Amino acid sequence: MTAPKSETHRAATPAERLIVALDVANADDARRVVRELEGVVTTFKIGLQLFSAAGPSFVVELVSEGKCVFLDLKFHDIPNTVAKAGIAAARLGVWMFNVHASGGGEMMRTVAEEVSEFCVAGNRMRPLIIGVTVLTSSNVDTLLEAGVGANVETQVARLARLAADSGLDGVVASANEIGLIREAVKSSGFVIVTPGIRPLSATNDDQKRVMTPGAAISAGADHLVVGRPILDAADRPGAARKILAEIGAAD
């Protein structure tokens, strides 16, 4: 028996496709952002900075308020450790979490299988489990420094195919590689979550491979992760609504 997964990857509305990154210093700052975006955004990403400051209790707090949480901790360790971390994430009630696809097929298969078994046993909704391919802050020089001789496109396609073959639900990847991923993985249910999203008026910051919201949706992204263009805006709800409008126009 397979545990039911979280809601379909093909989100029905722009609001279901936008994930706001709570890349802030502490829980109070995060609560302020969530309150400001009430009625506009329902899905939030909790990454390493906020999780390290606020811990799992803040994840539970958001989930209990009916928010969808993407736990962006990029697990990468031996298979057993990553599987146990994945079970802990599922126990928190997150909608989605990720692992580094570069951890290899055994690691990804183990976390997918053991999280599914845990969710079946507890009659829980299984979180989506996605693999990080190549970070959007990376380029070919970054890969070479790490001993990877392939270019970014080749490496992304290779890791996306490995993630799919290992039972993961999708990947995190730059919008620039969406076409390559769709070619590498033929499954229509394979989720692509795209960070590095920048409206035309925004700066790229430390992201090297970026795209506008409308272009990313048109290219085939399922979900967009947006942080600073919303967090740094004087009018956060207004900034989010503009992005949602762009998503809706491109959908």
Helices and strands as residue ranges (DSSP letters): H 14-17, E 18-21, H 27-36, E 43-47, H 48-54, H 56-64, E 68-75, H 79-92, E 96-100, G 101-103, H 105-121, E 128-132, H 140-145, H 152-165, E 170-172, G 175-177, H 178-184, E 191-194, H 213-219, E 223-226, H 228-231, H 236-250
